[in-house]
Amino acid sequence: MGALPAKSDRFLQPDQLLLFLRPTVSQSPVMASAADPDEPSVRYTSWKKLESTIEATDGDVLIVTHVSPNDFDDIERRRDRNGRRFRFFYDSNTQILIVTIPTDVHEALHHGPYHHVIRATTAANWTSIGTSTFRLQFNHPHHGGGSKEADSSGGPVPGRLGRGLWPTLVVEAGYSMSLNRLRQAMRWWFSASNHQVKVVVLAKFHSAQAEIILERWEEEEEQNPQGPITRSQAAAMQQHPGGSIIQPVLQQTITITRDEMTDPESYHVTGGTLVLKFHLLFLRDPGPQEGDIVIGIPALQLFASQVWAVAS
């Protein structure tokens, strides 16, 4: 896999943002709640204490509360100046900062699926956007501001090559990070990009259950949605004939389990092969000898063995 491009900021102006999701009305419908019970959390007091807490964290996530926008700007500057590799997901409404810590297991979880995308593409038709920073403006009238860095991401050339352009594919991973937290990140990518992100793959490692869960999410249009809607949904429905909204839909779930009773250890895959649709990744129909990117059962088993190898 080639070197990822240098970090860059990709901005979305408030008047470009339309958020089409299904949660109940809240001040921050996409973004984070406080830590789940199994996720470590800390109240922000200073960069020095935060840095030492991150260093002492065993897993791949730390939830930091009471982080003002000014605090976050300072934290980000200090991280970049010190060359730290932590990845950030920040929401100014809740003032919560989610720190992703790139442990060996975390990196194996997202590099595995994304590596197959790289193998199936060329530099002439695909660009890896990597961990570039994507931002919402902090004065957005309904959603405040936010900042997110992907684990792995990319998009087609030339359509998504250049400053300010969002990826079509994002891969997010976690093991001490909860699946609920990963799904919050998924929703952020779709909404914050104004639906320019087309596919989000989540990779969750459950060591206690000896399993890896892969979820493939895409967006679909829904006519006349039932149940509570957000303020942004109500505004969006006024702009769309028939009152339709666009929302994330789980398209595929794959579970990979480890069997330690065999020699050598074996991996069982349920849910089929992982299929990434060509037209969503490349924003066009496939040409001759082109098609969906399919990650087969043997490749998924190899991916699982590599994750467990670094987790052991």
Backbone hydrogen bonds, N-H to C=O, Kabsch-Sander energy under -0.5 kcal/mol:
donor,donor_aa,acceptor,acceptor_aa,energy
10,R,133,T,-2.1
12,L,135,R,-1.3
16,Q,13,Q,-2.1
17,L,13,Q,-0.5
17,L,14,P,-1.3
18,L,16,Q,-0.5
20,F,18,L,-0.6
21,L,19,L,-0.6
39,E,36,D,-2.1
42,V,63,I,-2.3
44,Y,65,T,-2.6
50,L,46,S,-2.2
51,E,47,W,-3.1
52,S,48,K,-1.9
53,T,49,K,-2.1
54,I,50,L,-2.6
55,E,51,E,-2.1
56,A,52,S,-1.4
57,T,53,T,-0.6
57,T,54,I,-1.1
62,L,99,V,-1.6
63,I,40,P,-2.6
64,V,62,L,-0.5
64,V,97,L,-3.0
65,T,42,V,-2.3
65,T,63,I,-0.5
67,V,95,Q,-2.5
68,S,66,H,-0.7
72,F,68,S,-2.8
73,D,69,P,-2.3
74,D,70,N,-2.0
75,I,71,D,-2.9
76,E,72,F,-2.9
77,R,73,D,-2.2
78,R,74,D,-2.5
79,R,75,I,-2.5
80,D,76,E,-2.5
81,R,77,R,-2.7
82,N,78,R,-2.1
83,G,79,R,-0.5
83,G,80,D,-0.8
84,R,79,R,-2.2
87,R,100,T,-2.4
89,F,98,I,-1.4
90,Y,147,S,-2.8
91,D,96,I,-1.9
92,S,145,G,-2.5
95,Q,91,D,-1.2
96,I,91,D,-1.1
97,L,64,V,-3.0
98,I,89,F,-3.0
99,V,62,L,-2.9
99,V,97,L,-0.6
100,T,87,R,-3.4
100,T,98,I,-0.6
101,I,60,D,-2.0
101,I,99,V,-0.6
103,T,101,I,-2.5
107,E,103,T,-2.5
108,A,104,D,-2.2
109,L,105,V,-2.0
110,H,106,H,-1.4
111,H,107,E,-2.5
112,G,108,A,-1.6
114,Y,110,H,-1.6
115,H,111,H,-2.6
116,H,112,G,-0.9
116,H,113,P,-0.6
117,V,113,P,-0.9
118,I,114,Y,-2.1
119,R,115,H,-2.2
120,A,116,H,-1.4
121,T,117,V,-0.6
121,T,118,I,-1.0
125,N,122,T,-1.3
126,W,122,T,-1.6
127,T,155,G,-3.1
129,I,127,T,-0.7
129,I,153,S,-1.5
130,G,153,S,-2.0
132,S,129,I,-1.2
133,T,8,S,-2.1
134,F,148,K,-2.5
135,R,10,R,-2.8
136,L,146,G,-3.3
137,Q,12,L,-0.9
140,H,137,Q,-1.3
140,H,144,G,-0.6
144,G,140,H,-1.4
146,G,136,L,-0.7
147,S,90,Y,-1.9
148,K,134,F,-2.5
149,E,88,F,-1.3
150,A,132,S,-0.7
151,D,171,V,-0.8
152,S,171,V,-1.9
154,G,169,L,-1.9
155,G,127,T,-2.2
157,V,125,N,-1.2
160,R,156,P,-3.2
161,L,158,P,-1.6
162,G,160,R,-0.7
165,L,162,G,-1.3
168,T,154,G,-1.5
169,L,154,G,-2.2
170,V,199,V,-2.0
171,V,152,S,-3.0
172,E,201,V,-2.6
174,G,203,A,-2.0
182,L,178,S,-1.9
183,R,179,L,-2.2
184,Q,180,N,-1.7
185,A,181,R,-1.9
186,M,182,L,-2.3
187,R,183,R,-2.3
188,W,184,Q,-2.0
189,W,185,A,-2.2
190,F,186,M,-1.8
191,S,187,R,-2.4
192,A,188,W,-3.1
193,S,189,W,-1.3
194,N,191,S,-1.6
195,H,190,F,-2.6
196,Q,193,S,-0.9
198,K,168,T,-1.5
199,V,168,T,-2.4
200,V,217,W,-2.1
201,V,170,V,-2.7
202,L,200,V,-0.5
202,L,215,E,-2.7
203,A,172,E,-2.4
204,K,213,I,-2.9
205,F,174,G,-2.4
206,H,204,K,-0.6
206,H,211,E,-3.1
207,S,205,F,-0.7
210,A,206,H,-0.5
210,A,207,S,-0.6
211,E,206,H,-2.3
212,I,256,I,-2.4
213,I,204,K,-3.1
214,L,254,I,-3.0
215,E,202,L,-2.3
216,R,252,Q,-2.5
217,W,200,V,-2.9
217,W,215,E,-0.6
218,E,249,V,-2.1
220,E,247,Q,-2.4
222,E,245,I,-3.6
224,N,242,G,-0.6
234,A,230,T,-2.2
235,A,231,R,-2.2
236,A,232,S,-2.5
237,M,233,Q,-2.8
238,Q,234,A,-1.1
239,Q,235,A,-0.7
239,Q,236,A,-1.0
240,H,236,A,-0.7
243,G,240,H,-2.0
244,S,241,P,-0.6
245,I,222,E,-2.4
247,Q,220,E,-2.5
249,V,218,E,-3.8
251,Q,216,R,-2.7
251,Q,249,V,-0.7
252,Q,216,R,-1.2
254,I,214,L,-2.8
255,T,270,T,-2.3
256,I,212,I,-2.9
257,T,255,T,-0.5
257,T,268,H,-2.5
258,R,210,A,-2.1
259,D,266,S,-3.0
260,E,258,R,-0.6
262,T,259,D,-0.7
266,S,259,D,-1.8
268,H,257,T,-2.5
270,T,255,T,-2.6
270,T,268,H,-0.5
274,L,295,I,-2.1
275,V,273,T,-0.6
276,L,274,L,-0.5
276,L,293,I,-2.9
277,K,275,V,-0.6
280,L,277,K,-0.6
281,L,277,K,-1.9
282,F,278,F,-2.9
283,L,279,H,-0.9
290,E,287,G,-1.9
293,I,276,L,-2.4
294,V,292,D,-0.7
295,I,274,L,-3.0
295,I,293,I,-0.5
296,G,294,V,-0.8
300,L,296,G,-2.2
301,Q,297,I,-2.5
302,L,298,P,-2.3
303,F,299,A,-2.5
304,A,300,L,-2.3
305,S,301,Q,-2.2
306,Q,302,L,-1.9
307,V,303,F,-1.9
308,W,304,A,-2.6
309,A,305,S,-1.7
310,V,306,Q,-1.4
311,A,307,V,-1.3
312,S,308,W,-1.5
